Amino acid sequence: MEQKPFRGLRLLIAAFLGVAALFMIGNMVIMREPLTFSVLWHWVFIIGFLAISFINLRAKSFVGTAIGLSGFAICLTSLIVMAL
């Protein structure tokens, strides 16, 4: 039987991803520099990250959900910074 890493490690990885995303979002807002790809690609990535989030949420995967939500937040913030 395959064992998954213990719950604490998964929560630690998810928390690290969240902190990294918040750092990137804060830096993006302070510097007023969005990501360097077009609006179309922002929407493609937003849809992709939302799909990843929902798939991993159903599978109850903390790390996968954290990856999806972090990517979604970064792309959405980039769109907002681009609009300003």
C-alpha distances in whole Angstrom, upper triangle without the diagonal:
4,6,10,13,15,17,20,19,19,22,24,23,25,28,28,28,31,33,33,34,37,38,39,40,42,44,44,46,48,49,49,48,45,43,45,44,45,45,44,41,40,40,38,35,36,35,32,31,31,29,26,27,27,24,21,23,22,18,19,18,21,21,22,24,26,26,28,30,31,32,34,36,37,38,40,42,43,44,46,47,49,50,52
4,7,10,12,15,18,16,16,19,21,20,21,24,25,25,27,30,30,31,33,35,35,36,39,40,40,43,45,45,46,44,42,39,41,40,42,42,41,37,37,37,34,32,33,32,29,27,28,26,23,24,24,21,19,21,20,16,17,16,18,18,18,21,23,23,25,27,28,29,31,33,33,35,37,38,39,41,43,44,45,47,49
4,7,9,11,14,13,13,16,18,17,19,21,22,23,25,27,27,29,31,32,33,35,37,38,39,41,43,43,44,43,40,38,40,40,42,41,40,37,36,36,34,32,32,31,29,27,28,26,23,23,23,21,18,20,19,16,15,14,16,16,17,20,21,21,24,25,26,28,29,31,32,34,35,37,38,40,41,42,44,46,47
4,6,8,11,10,9,13,14,14,15,18,19,19,21,23,24,25,27,29,29,31,33,34,35,37,39,40,40,39,37,35,37,36,38,38,37,34,33,33,31,29,29,28,26,24,24,23,20,20,21,18,15,17,17,13,12,11,12,12,14,16,17,18,20,22,22,24,26,27,28,30,32,33,34,36,38,39,40,42,44
4,6,8,7,7,10,11,11,13,15,16,17,19,21,21,23,25,26,27,29,31,32,33,35,37,38,39,37,35,33,36,36,38,38,37,34,33,33,32,28,29,29,26,24,25,24,21,20,22,20,16,18,19,15,14,12,12,11,14,16,16,17,20,21,21,23,25,26,27,29,31,32,33,35,37,37,39,41,42
4,6,6,7,9,10,11,13,15,16,17,19,21,22,23,25,26,28,29,31,32,34,35,37,38,39,38,36,35,37,38,40,39,39,36,34,35,33,30,30,30,28,25,26,26,22,21,22,21,17,18,19,16,14,12,12,12,15,17,17,18,21,22,22,24,26,27,28,30,32,32,34,36,37,38,40,42,43
4,5,5,6,9,10,11,12,14,15,17,18,20,21,23,24,26,27,28,30,32,33,35,36,37,36,35,33,36,36,38,37,37,34,32,33,32,28,28,28,26,23,23,24,20,19,20,19,16,15,17,15,12,10,9,11,14,14,14,17,19,19,20,22,24,24,26,28,29,30,32,34,35,36,38,39,40
4,5,5,6,9,10,10,12,14,15,16,18,20,21,22,24,25,27,28,30,31,33,34,35,35,34,32,35,36,38,37,38,35,33,33,32,29,28,29,27,24,25,25,22,20,22,22,18,18,20,18,15,13,11,11,15,16,14,17,20,19,19,22,24,24,25,28,29,29,31,34,34,35,37,39,39
4,5,5,6,9,10,10,12,14,15,16,18,20,21,23,24,26,27,28,30,31,33,34,33,32,30,33,33,36,36,36,33,31,32,31,27,27,28,26,22,24,24,21,19,21,21,17,18,20,17,15,12,10,10,13,15,13,15,18,18,18,20,23,23,24,26,28,28,30,32,33,33,36,38,38
4,5,5,6,9,10,11,12,14,15,17,18,20,21,23,24,26,27,29,30,32,32,32,30,28,31,31,33,33,33,30,28,28,27,24,24,24,22,19,20,20,17,16,18,17,13,14,16,14,11,9,6,6,10,11,10,12,15,15,15,18,20,20,21,24,25,26,27,30,30,31,33,35,36
4,5,5,6,8,10,10,12,14,15,16,18,20,21,22,24,26,27,28,30,31,30,29,28,31,31,33,32,33,30,28,28,28,24,23,25,23,19,20,21,18,16,18,18,14,14,17,15,12,10,7,8,11,11,10,12,15,14,14,17,19,19,20,23,24,24,26,28,29,30,32,34,34
4,5,5,6,9,10,10,12,14,15,16,18,20,21,22,24,26,27,28,30,29,28,27,30,31,33,33,33,30,28,29,29,25,24,26,24,21,22,23,20,18,20,21,17,17,20,18,16,13,10,9,13,13,11,13,16,16,15,18,20,19,20,23,24,24,26,28,29,29,32,34,34
4,5,5,6,9,10,10,12,14,15,17,18,20,21,22,24,26,27,28,27,26,24,27,27,30,30,30,27,25,26,25,22,22,23,21,18,19,20,17,15,18,18,15,16,19,17,15,11,9,7,10,11,9,10,13,13,12,15,17,17,18,20,22,22,24,26,27,27,29,32,32
4,5,5,6,9,10,11,12,14,15,16,18,20,21,23,24,26,26,26,24,23,26,26,28,28,28,25,23,24,23,20,19,20,19,15,16,18,14,13,15,16,13,13,16,15,13,10,6,5,8,8,5,8,11,10,9,12,14,14,15,18,19,20,21,24,24,25,27,29,30
4,5,5,6,9,10,11,12,14,15,16,18,20,21,22,24,25,25,24,23,26,27,29,28,29,27,24,25,25,22,21,23,21,17,18,20,17,15,18,19,16,16,19,18,16,13,10,9,12,11,8,10,13,12,10,14,16,14,15,19,20,19,21,24,24,24,27,29,29
4,5,5,6,9,10,10,12,14,15,16,18,20,21,22,24,23,22,21,24,25,28,28,29,26,23,25,25,21,21,23,21,18,19,21,18,17,20,21,17,18,22,20,18,15,12,10,13,13,9,10,14,13,10,13,16,15,15,18,20,19,20,23,24,24,26,28,29
4,6,5,6,9,10,11,12,14,15,16,18,20,21,22,21,19,18,21,22,24,24,25,22,20,21,21,17,17,19,17,14,16,18,15,14,17,18,15,16,19,19,17,14,11,8,10,10,7,7,10,9,7,10,12,12,11,15,16,16,17,20,21,21,23,26,26
4,5,5,6,9,10,10,12,14,15,16,18,20,21,20,19,18,22,22,24,24,25,22,19,21,21,18,16,19,18,14,15,18,16,13,17,18,16,16,19,19,17,15,11,10,12,11,7,8,10,8,6,10,11,10,10,14,15,14,16,19,19,19,22,24,24
4,5,5,6,9,10,10,12,14,15,16,18,19,19,19,18,22,23,26,25,27,24,21,23,24,20,19,22,21,17,19,21,19,17,21,22,19,19,23,23,20,18,15,13,15,14,10,12,14,12,9,12,14,12,12,16,16,15,17,20,20,19,22,24,24
4,5,5,6,9,10,11,12,14,15,16,18,17,16,15,19,20,23,23,24,22,19,21,22,18,18,21,19,16,18,21,18,17,21,22,19,20,24,23,21,19,16,13,15,15,11,11,13,12,8,11,13,11,10,14,15,14,15,18,19,18,21,23,23
4,5,5,6,8,10,10,12,14,15,16,15,14,13,17,18,20,20,21,19,16,18,19,15,14,17,17,13,15,18,16,15,18,20,18,19,22,22,21,18,15,13,14,13,10,9,11,9,6,8,10,8,7,10,12,10,12,15,15,15,18,20,20
4,5,5,6,8,10,10,12,14,15,15,14,15,18,20,22,21,23,21,18,20,21,18,17,20,20,16,17,21,19,17,21,23,21,20,24,25,23,20,17,16,17,15,12,12,14,11,8,11,12,9,8,12,12,10,12,15,15,15,18,19,19
4,5,5,6,9,10,11,12,14,14,14,14,18,20,22,22,24,22,19,22,23,19,19,22,22,18,20,23,21,20,24,25,23,24,27,27,25,23,20,18,19,18,15,15,16,14,11,13,14,11,10,14,15,12,13,17,16,15,18,20,20
4,5,5,6,9,10,10,12,11,10,10,14,16,19,19,21,18,16,19,20,16,16,20,19,16,19,22,20,19,23,24,23,23,27,27,26,23,20,18,19,18,15,14,15,13,10,10,12,10,7,11,12,10,10,14,14,13,15,18,17
4,5,5,6,9,10,10,10,9,10,14,16,18,17,20,18,15,17,19,16,15,18,19,16,17,21,20,19,22,24,23,23,26,27,26,23,21,19,19,18,15,14,15,13,10,10,11,8,6,9,10,7,8,11,11,10,13,15,15
4,5,5,6,8,10,11,11,13,16,19,21,20,23,21,18,21,22,20,19,22,22,20,21,24,23,22,25,27,26,26,29,30,28,26,23,22,22,21,18,18,18,16,13,14,15,11,10,13,13,9,11,14,13,11,14,16,15
4,5,5,6,8,8,10,11,14,17,20,20,23,21,18,21,23,20,19,23,23,21,23,26,25,24,27,29,27,28,32,32,30,28,25,23,24,23,19,19,20,18,14,15,16,13,11,13,14,11,11,14,14,11,14,16,15
4,6,5,6,5,6,8,11,14,16,16,19,17,15,18,20,17,17,21,21,19,21,24,23,22,26,28,27,27,31,31,30,28,25,23,23,22,19,18,19,17,14,14,14,12,9,11,11,8,7,11,10,8,10,13,12
4,6,5,7,8,11,14,16,18,17,20,19,16,19,21,19,18,22,23,21,22,25,25,24,27,29,28,28,32,33,31,29,27,25,25,24,21,20,20,18,15,16,15,12,11,12,12,8,8,11,9,7,10,12,10
4,6,8,10,13,16,19,21,20,24,23,20,23,25,23,22,26,26,24,25,29,28,27,30,32,31,31,35,36,34,32,29,27,28,26,23,23,23,21,18,19,19,16,14,16,15,12,12,14,13,10,13,15,12
4,5,9,11,13,17,19,19,22,21,19,22,24,22,22,26,26,24,26,29,28,28,31,33,32,33,36,37,35,33,30,28,29,28,25,24,24,22,19,19,20,17,14,16,16,12,11,14,13,10,12,14,12
4,7,10,12,15,16,16,20,19,16,19,22,20,20,23,24,23,24,28,27,27,30,32,31,32,35,36,35,33,31,29,28,27,25,23,23,21,19,18,18,16,13,14,14,10,9,11,10,6,8,10,8
4,7,8,11,13,14,17,16,14,18,20,18,18,22,22,21,23,26,26,26,29,31,30,31,34,35,34,32,30,27,27,26,24,22,22,21,18,17,17,15,12,12,13,10,8,10,11,7,8,11,10
4,6,9,10,11,14,13,10,14,16,14,14,18,19,18,20,22,22,22,25,27,27,28,31,32,31,29,27,25,24,23,21,19,19,18,15,14,14,13,9,9,10,8,5,7,8,6,6,9,10
4,6,9,10,12,10,9,12,14,12,13,16,16,16,18,21,20,21,24,25,25,26,29,30,30,27,26,23,22,22,20,17,17,17,14,12,13,12,9,8,10,9,6,8,11,9,8,12,13
4,7,10,12,10,10,13,14,13,15,18,18,18,20,22,22,23,26,27,28,29,32,32,32,30,29,26,25,25,23,20,20,20,18,15,16,16,12,11,13,13,9,11,13,12,10,13,15
4,7,8,6,7,11,11,11,13,15,15,16,19,20,20,22,24,26,26,28,30,31,31,29,28,26,24,24,23,20,19,19,18,14,15,16,13,10,13,13,10,10,14,13,10,14,16
4,5,5,6,9,10,11,12,15,15,17,19,20,21,23,25,26,27,28,31,32,32,30,30,28,25,25,24,22,20,20,19,16,16,17,14,11,13,14,11,10,13,13,10,12,15
4,5,5,6,9,10,10,12,14,15,17,18,20,21,23,24,26,27,29,30,31,29,29,27,25,24,23,21,19,19,18,15,14,15,13,10,10,12,9,7,11,12,9,10,14
4,5,5,6,9,10,11,12,14,16,17,18,20,21,23,24,26,27,29,30,29,28,27,24,23,23,21,18,19,19,16,14,16,15,11,12,15,12,10,14,15,13,14,17
4,5,5,6,8,10,10,12,14,15,16,18,20,21,22,24,26,27,28,26,26,24,21,21,21,18,16,17,16,13,12,15,13,9,12,14,11,10,14,15,13,15,18
4,6,5,6,9,10,10,12,14,15,16,18,20,21,22,24,26,26,24,24,22,20,19,18,16,14,14,14,10,9,11,10,6,8,10,8,7,11,12,11,12,15
4,5,5,6,8,10,10,12,14,15,17,18,20,21,23,24,25,24,24,22,20,19,19,17,14,14,15,12,10,12,12,8,9,12,11,9,12,14,13,14,17
4,6,5,6,9,10,11,12,14,16,17,18,20,21,23,24,23,23,21,18,18,18,16,13,14,15,12,11,14,13,10,11,14,13,12,16,17,16,17,21
4,5,5,6,8,10,10,12,14,15,16,18,20,21,22,20,20,18,15,15,15,12,10,11,12,8,8,11,10,7,9,12,11,11,15,16,15,17,20
4,5,5,6,9,10,10,12,14,15,16,18,20,20,19,19,18,15,14,14,12,9,9,10,7,5,8,9,6,7,11,11,10,13,15,15,16,19
4,6,5,6,9,10,11,12,14,15,17,18,20,19,19,18,15,14,15,13,10,11,13,10,8,12,13,10,11,14,14,13,16,18,18,19,22
4,5,5,6,9,10,11,12,14,16,17,18,17,17,16,13,12,14,11,8,10,12,9,8,12,13,11,12,16,15,15,18,20,20,21,24
4,5,5,6,9,10,10,12,14,15,16,14,14,13,10,9,10,8,5,7,8,6,5,9,10,9,11,14,14,14,17,19,19,21,23
4,5,5,6,9,10,10,12,14,15,14,14,14,11,9,11,10,6,7,10,9,7,10,12,11,11,14,16,15,17,20,20,21,24
4,5,5,6,9,10,11,12,14,13,15,14,11,10,12,11,8,10,13,11,10,13,15,14,15,18,19,18,21,23,23,24,27
4,6,5,6,8,10,11,12,11,12,11,7,7,10,8,5,8,11,10,10,13,14,14,15,18,19,19,22,24,24,25,28
4,6,5,6,9,10,10,9,10,10,7,5,7,7,4,6,9,9,9,11,14,14,14,17,19,19,21,23,24,25,27
4,5,5,6,9,10,10,11,12,9,7,11,11,8,9,13,13,12,14,17,17,17,20,21,21,23,25,26,27,29
4,5,5,6,9,9,11,12,8,8,12,12,9,12,15,14,14,17,19,19,19,22,24,24,26,28,29,30,32
4,5,5,6,5,7,8,5,5,9,9,8,10,13,14,14,16,18,19,20,22,24,24,26,28,29,30,32
4,5,5,6,8,10,8,6,9,11,10,10,14,15,14,16,19,19,20,22,24,24,26,28,29,30,32
4,5,8,10,13,10,9,13,14,13,14,17,18,17,20,22,22,23,25,27,27,29,31,32,33,35
4,5,9,11,9,9,13,14,13,15,18,18,18,21,23,23,24,27,28,29,30,33,34,35,37
4,6,9,9,8,11,13,13,14,16,18,18,20,22,23,24,26,28,29,30,32,33,34,36
4,6,5,6,9,10,11,12,14,16,17,18,20,21,22,24,26,27,29,30,32,33,35
4,6,5,6,9,10,11,12,14,15,16,18,20,21,22,24,26,27,28,30,31,33
4,5,5,6,9,10,10,12,14,15,16,18,20,21,22,24,26,27,28,30,32
4,5,5,6,9,10,11,12,14,16,17,18,20,21,23,24,26,27,29,31
4,5,5,6,8,10,10,12,14,15,16,18,20,21,22,24,26,27,29
4,5,5,6,8,10,10,12,14,15,16,18,20,21,22,24,26,27
4,6,5,6,9,10,11,12,14,15,17,18,20,21,22,24,26
4,6,5,6,9,10,11,12,14,15,17,18,20,21,23,25
4,5,5,6,9,10,10,12,14,15,16,18,20,21,23
4,5,5,6,9,10,11,12,14,15,16,18,20,21
4,5,5,6,8,10,11,12,14,15,16,18,20
4,6,5,6,8,10,11,12,14,15,17,19
4,6,5,6,8,10,11,12,14,15,17
4,6,5,6,9,10,10,12,14,15
4,5,5,6,9,10,10,12,14
4,5,5,6,9,10,11,13
4,5,5,6,8,10,11
4,5,5,6,9,10
4,5,5,6,9
4,5,5,6
4,5,5
4,6
4
